[in-house]
Amino acid sequence: MDAANGAKHITPLQNMTLQFGDKVHEIFFHAAEARLLEMMDAARNSDEQWQLMQLSRELRKHKASMLARFKLSLSEGFTLFRKGELGGKDTSKEDMSRDLSLLADDDLEQDIAISSIARRADTRFSEELFGLLQRLAVLRGGKKLPDDGNPLGANQFAAALQAELQLLKLNIRFTVLFFRVFEKALLENLGDLYKQANDYLKQQGVLPNLRFGVGLSKPKPASSTVKKDTADAGVPAEEAAKGEQAEADIVPHPARIELTKRVEMETLQNPAFQQSLAAERQLYADISKLQQGAADTSVSPSSDSRSPAMRPQYFSQPAFSGQSNAAAVCSPSEVVKALSQVSTQEHAEALDYIAVPSAMTVEQYQNVTQQMKQHLGDDKSIAEDDARIIDLVGMIFEYMLGDEQLPDAVKAVLSYLHTPYLKVAFLERKLFEKPEHSSRQLLDCLADAGMRWVNTDGDSQFKVFPKIKSVIRRVLTDFHNDTSLFDELLLEMREFNQKVSHSVEVMERRAREKAEGEERLREVKRRVLREVRRSMDGHELPAHIIVLLLHPWSDYLTFTLLRYGDDSNQWHEGVDTIGEIIWSVQEKADLNERNRLAFVQESLLQRVQAGLETIAHDQVKSNRLLEALSKSQMLVLQNLIAEPASQEQRAQMEAEVSADLEEVVIDASSLSMEEINILDTLSHIPVGTWLEFDHLQDSDKVRLRIAWFNQQTSNFMLVDRGGKKVAMKSSLEIAQMILGSQARILVESGKPFFERALESILSRLKTIMAH
C-alpha cells in the first residue's frame, strides 16, 4: 500500500484516539480529584489543606481548557505523522546545560516520567504494539517508525498531559503526582485502543494475517534442582511440588522475558562491568564456602569452649541459630508469600511526605525476619540454605548502613529495599550467582547516583534524590512477584543517570574553562603590573599619571597581551608607551629634550587615546586623564613639573591594584616535614579526587571534588556534586587544613556497591572464622 492510499486510514485512527482521549481524561480527572481529597484528609496543617483545596478548585475550573489542550496535542501528533515528522529525535546526548535552573530540573523530571510511561506501555502491550506498528508503517509507505513515532503511543498521551498541566503552573510535587495518577488510568485502558485500532486496520486489509511471535529458547526446568535442594533441607516431596506449582503460576509475558534478556545482555557486554562481574562471582563463591563452613562447625561436637563449634552459623540473623525442630520445612514460595505479608506501606508513605526519612536499623531488619516467621507459623521452619540467603541479604544491608561512600540520606532510603530484595532472592534462586541481574544492577545504579550527586542532607541538583526516592517507592508499591519491574526501573535509572552525568560534565567543563580563563587573566595582569612597576621604579610621578598607568593603560596592555601575545608589535608598542608617558612628565632642563617633547606630544596623546578607546574606557574619565597628562606635559615644556604623589599615596594606589594579584609563594624553608609530605601528595593527586571539609563557607561536612589544578599557582578548583565551582584553594591551604584535621582526602575504590558489600562481608566472615 502506497502512502497516498494509507493516508485515508489516518483520520479514522485519529478520531478513535481522540474519543479514547475523552474517556481516559475523564477517568484521570476523577482519580486526581479523589487523590487530592485523600491528601486533604491526611494534611498535616491547615496551610497544606488549603493549598490542596485550591488546587482541586483550579483543576475543576480549567477542566474544559485542559481537555482541549490535551486533545490538541494528540491531534498535532497525527499531523506530524502525516508529514512523516513524528519522532526520531535523539535526546540521549542533548545538552542539558539548561538544567541549571529549577525549572529545568522540573522539565527533566517530567521527561523521565514520560519515558517511564512509554516504556511500561511498550512492555505491557508488546503484542498489540507489534501489530499496530507494522500496520502504521504500511500506512507510511513501508517506512519503519522511529521508537517515538507512534501517534497512538503512550508517550504521545504523556506529552499531551504535560502540555495541559502547564495551564495549572504546578510545582514538581503535584506534577509528578498527576503523572502517576494518569499513568494508572492510561495503562489500564490503553489496550482497548490498540485492539480497536488493530481490528480496524485488519478490516481495511492492512496486514490482516500478521501474527505476533517471539523467538524464545525454552527455559531449562529447574524442578530437579528444586527437588534436590528441598530434599536435602528436609522438605517433604508434596511441599516441594506445591512450591514448584506456586512458582510456575508466575508466567512472565514473552516481551518481559525479552526485556530481561536485553537488560542482562547490556550489562554483560559493557566493558565497564566486566571486571566487577567476575569479582562478584568469586566473592559470592568464597562467602558461600565460609557460610557452609560455619554451618558445619556449628553442629560439630566439641567440649572445648574455644573451638569452632562456638562460631555463629548466622551473622545478621542470630535468631536462626536457635530454630525450632519443626517437622515441616517451608518451601521458597511459602517464604515469598510470608514476606508479601510484611507491610512496606509505612516506608512508601515516608518517601512521599518526609524529605529525608530515617533509615531502618539492624534490629528492624531482624524484625522483618521475625514477622516473616510468624506468618509462616510455628509448625514451619526455614531450610538452612534459605536461612543463609536471608542472612546474606541482611549482611548486605547492614554494610549499606555503614558504607562511608554513601551519603546518610541515601543510606536511609536505600535501607527500605531490604524486604523487597529478600523477596527477589527467593524468586530468583540464582540471584547471588548472577551479578548481571537487574535487581542487583539497579541497587548499584541507585547507590552510584546517590554517591555522586547527593549531599549528606539529601540536597541535590537535577532532582537526583527525589528520583532515587521515586524509584524506591515504585519497588515498594509495585513489586509483588514479577521481577521484570527491576528491568524497567534499571533502564529508567540508567537513562536518568546518563542525562545527569552529561549535565554535570557540561557544568564542570564550563566552571573549569571559566576558572582557567580567570587564572590566565590573573597571570597576564601580574605580568602587566610587573612591567608597569619596573618602568615607574625610580621616578616620582603625579597621582593622575600613576592612576593612568595602573588602571586604564594596564587594562589596555592586558587586552593586548591576551589577544596578540608577547611577540606582537602591539604589545611591544604598548610597553614602550609606558616609558614615553613617564618621560613626557619628567623635568627637562635641556632645551633639546623639551623640543623633542613638543614634537611627539600630540602623537603620544593620540596613541594613549586610541588605546583607551580600544578597551572602551569610560569617555569622561578618559578625557580627564588625557587632559591631566597634557597639562603635565605643558608644565614640562615650561621647565616646570606637576606635583608628584607622596610615597604613602603611591604605595596605597599600588597596593589596591595588586591586592588580588599577589602570588602565594611557598617558602620551603619555613615548612614542617609533615607539610612538605602533604604538599608532595597533593601535587600528584589526580583530578576527580574527593576532599571532605569539616567546615567550609558556612557549611559543615562538605564534600568537594578536584576539577582542575593550576600547575603554575598550585591552586585547586573544587566543585560540588553538581559540577558547580565552590572554591579555589591553594595547595598550602588544603595541606594545613589536613594537618589540622579539618579536611581529609577521600579514597574511593571506584567499585559498585554490591562488590564493596560482598568484599566487606567476606572480610567479616574470615575474621569471625579465624577466631
VENCOR-V269472 format. One record per pair of residues at least 24 apart in sequence whose C-alpha atoms are under 6 Angstrom apart, sorted by the first residue. I is the first residue (numbers start at 1). J is the second residue. Records with the same first field share a line. If there is no record, write none. Layout:
I = J ; J
This chain:
2 = 141
3 = 139 ; 140 ; 141
6 = 139
28 = 182 ; 185
66 = 164
69 = 164
70 = 160 ; 164
73 = 160
77 = 151
78 = 151
86 = 149
87 = 146 ; 148 ; 149
88 = 146
96 = 503
97 = 503
105 = 462
106 = 172
114 = 155 ; 158
118 = 154 ; 155
132 = 198
233 = 383
235 = 329
243 = 331 ; 333
260 = 487
264 = 436
267 = 436
277 = 435
280 = 755
287 = 762
316 = 391 ; 394 ; 395
317 = 391
326 = 379 ; 380 ; 381
328 = 380
329 = 380 ; 381 ; 382 ; 383
330 = 380 ; 382
332 = 426
336 = 423
338 = 372 ; 375
339 = 372
348 = 473
356 = 409
358 = 412
359 = 412
360 = 415
396 = 757
406 = 451
407 = 456
408 = 456
409 = 456 ; 457 ; 458
410 = 450
438 = 486 ; 487
439 = 486
442 = 490
444 = 752 ; 753
453 = 721
461 = 722
504 = 722 ; 723
507 = 723
508 = 723
511 = 725
540 = 644
541 = 644
542 = 643 ; 644 ; 645
543 = 645
584 = 633
585 = 632 ; 633
587 = 636 ; 641
594 = 637
678 = 735
690 = 746
691 = 744 ; 745 ; 746
692 = 743 ; 744
693 = 742 ; 743
694 = 742
